[in-house]
Amino acid sequence: MYQRILTKFGLSSALALSLGCLAFSTSGVEGRTWTNSEGKTIEADYISHSGDSVTLKLKGKEIQYPLEKLSQGDRDWLKEQEAKLEEDKKRRQEEVASLLGRRDRVSISHRLFEDTGDYFKESTRRTWLKEHEGGAFDSTGKEDDWLRRDPAKDQCLIYCPESYDGSEAYGLLLYINPVPNALVRKDWEPILTKYKLIAVSAYGVGNYADKDRKKINPHPYRVTLSLDAMATVEKQYKIDPKRRYVSGTSGGGHMAFTTAALYPELFKGAISSAAQSYLPSHFPGFEIKDFKRGERKDMKWIVVSGKKDYNYNKILETSKDWESNRLNYRFLDVPDMGHAPPAAGALEESLQWIGL
């Protein structure tokens, strides 16, 4: 039956297999009627076309048919598809161009979970949340307060390398600052470009919720707002889910480790600079065994600091706990580093150790 249809339309199966490769492709058109130069018709789906042939799907099989044997009306229709494809390509290029470079004060317009109940649905996350609702780390408020979002107020800083064109998925670096501002260091940009990483940092996730440093910023708020900044990036860019990293400095470094501990399925590794994280007391509701099973077992944890950092000795002490518990942990001792975010070289070495 299939062979009779092909023969009726003037195309042998051998010829269908011998024609050239494809060049133009749209989303396809189902059930279109095609007419050849002799006036004969068939019903077939349009798949794509090249300079000298069109690919059709007939009875579940793809065939290629010479353009010269199609009616003028069909050839004109294919030219319209080419024009539409070029318009779409130009539009996509313009959209991508608007996403490149350093974009400041971008609204955090998307959420990691549409249903806010899913942020702390997993049992360990729920236990951690309850500890904070009970006042852990001087937290005040409740889950609903910490999960409220206002796109007009909640903003982030995004850096995307100029090499990004939307055709390839890039990795993502989520950075959590200890002060109200967002941060993506200028000297990180060549590293982000080299390893095809997009960086994002949320505003307002610092250690304190007010300028007078009198009110502690609740950890659940800092974590979830940062995750929502990441989700906003992933709505705008093509991101490789296997190449996500979370980092932060000082209190933000502790938040980076906390975020990775709470959501290990999202990240390949965590980079904390100038911050110690005590096991397990800095992770209320967690036990050491929680770090040794499931996806947390495979997480890579690295702390970056130097002798000029006032947290240096504490980091040396806490590093012993991470190492004695045989976790995938490393302390990167950087000469002359103070209490600051890592310079480009330290960031690159950290990312290389985690795995790019």
Secondary structure, DSSP 8 states (H G I E B T S, - for coil): -HHHHHHHTT--HHHHHHS----EEEEEEEEEEEEBTTS-EEEEEEEEE-SSEEEEEETTEEEEEEGGGB-HHHHHHHHHHHHHHHHHHHHHHHHHHTTSEEEEEEE----S-SSGGGTT-SHHHHHHHHHHHTTGGG--S-HHHHT---TTT-EEEEEE-TT--SSS-EEEEEEE-SSSS----GGGHHHHHHTTEEEEEETT-SSBSSTTS-SB--HHHHHHHHHHHHHHHHHHS-EEEEEEEEEEETHHHHHHHHHHHH-GGG-SEEEEES----TTTTSTT--GGGGGSHHHHH-EEEEEE-TBSTTHHHHHHHHHHHHHTT-SEEEEE-TT-BSS---HHHHHHHHHHH--
